[in-house]
Amino acid sequence: MAGGYGSTPEVSRAVIALVELCARVPQAIDHMNGRVLRDLAAGTLAPDDGTAPRWHAYGAETALVEARLAMAHALDLLQEASGHLWHLGMVFTPEEDEA
């Protein structure tokens, strides 16, 4: 893979970053979903394609619910993988070098 990872510590740090990202995504989803529903209730949404604002608002809400489920599943899998890698001695902190 061009531009891929060159070391186990680099991959380890990437997995840890993905775990942190997946853990934060639900907060972003909650924020966006709340914003869309607030703006819908306030009547400030104006879709650029001429459709009713509620169509896009509820479409976004549905997609965000699905995204939340997918990210929760990805987080579970990454945490499981991290646990196994930890026991194999393959989880590195930023200060550690590959042995």
C-alpha positions as CSV (number, residue, x, y, z in Angstrom):
1,M,0.0,0.0,0.0
2,A,1.6,3.3,-1.1
3,G,2.0,5.7,1.7
4,G,1.2,3.0,4.2
5,Y,2.4,2.4,7.7
6,G,6.1,1.8,8.2
7,S,6.1,0.5,11.8
8,T,4.1,-1.3,14.4
9,P,4.1,1.7,16.8
10,E,2.8,3.9,14.0
11,V,-0.1,1.4,13.5
12,S,-0.7,1.2,17.2
13,R,-1.0,4.9,17.5
14,A,-3.4,5.0,14.5
15,V,-5.6,2.3,16.2
16,I,-5.7,4.3,19.4
17,A,-6.6,7.5,17.5
18,L,-9.4,5.6,15.8
19,V,-10.8,4.4,19.1
20,E,-10.7,8.0,20.4
21,L,-12.4,9.2,17.2
22,C,-15.1,6.6,17.3
23,A,-15.7,7.4,21.0
24,R,-16.2,11.1,20.0
25,V,-18.4,10.6,17.0
26,P,-21.6,10.1,19.0
27,Q,-21.1,13.6,20.5
28,A,-20.8,15.1,17.0
29,I,-23.9,13.1,15.8
30,D,-25.9,14.4,18.8
31,H,-24.8,18.0,18.1
32,M,-25.7,17.8,14.4
33,N,-29.0,16.0,15.0
34,G,-30.0,18.6,17.6
35,R,-29.0,21.5,15.4
36,V,-31.0,20.1,12.4
37,L,-34.1,19.5,14.6
38,R,-33.8,23.0,16.3
39,D,-33.4,24.7,12.9
40,L,-36.4,22.7,11.5
41,A,-38.5,23.7,14.5
42,A,-37.4,27.4,14.0
43,G,-38.2,27.3,10.3
44,T,-34.7,28.3,9.3
45,L,-33.9,25.4,7.0
46,A,-34.0,26.1,3.3
47,P,-32.9,23.2,1.1
48,D,-31.3,24.2,-2.1
49,D,-33.3,21.6,-4.1
50,G,-36.7,23.0,-3.3
51,T,-37.9,20.0,-1.2
52,A,-39.6,20.4,2.1
53,P,-37.1,21.0,4.9
54,R,-38.5,18.2,7.0
55,W,-37.7,15.6,4.3
56,H,-34.0,16.4,4.5
57,A,-34.1,16.9,8.3
58,Y,-35.6,13.5,8.9
59,G,-33.4,11.9,6.3
60,A,-30.4,13.3,8.1
61,E,-31.7,12.2,11.4
62,T,-32.2,8.6,10.1
63,A,-28.8,8.5,8.6
64,L,-27.2,9.8,11.8
65,V,-28.9,7.1,13.8
66,E,-27.5,4.5,11.5
67,A,-24.1,6.2,11.7
68,R,-24.2,6.1,15.5
69,L,-24.9,2.4,15.4
70,A,-22.1,1.7,12.9
71,M,-19.6,3.8,14.9
72,A,-20.6,2.0,18.1
73,H,-19.9,-1.3,16.4
74,A,-16.6,-0.1,15.0
75,L,-15.6,1.2,18.4
76,D,-16.4,-2.2,20.0
77,L,-14.3,-4.0,17.4
78,L,-11.4,-1.5,17.7
79,Q,-11.5,-1.8,21.5
80,E,-11.5,-5.6,21.2
81,A,-8.6,-5.5,18.8
82,S,-6.7,-3.1,21.0
83,G,-7.1,-5.4,24.0
84,H,-5.7,-8.4,22.0
85,L,-2.8,-6.2,20.7
86,W,-2.1,-5.1,24.3
87,H,-1.8,-8.7,25.5
88,L,0.5,-9.4,22.5
89,G,2.7,-6.4,23.5
90,M,1.9,-4.6,20.4
91,V,0.2,-1.4,21.8
92,F,2.8,1.3,22.0
93,T,2.6,4.7,23.6
94,P,4.0,7.7,21.7
95,E,7.2,7.5,23.6
96,E,8.0,3.9,22.8
97,D,10.0,2.8,19.9
98,E,9.6,-0.5,18.0
99,A,11.9,-3.1,19.5
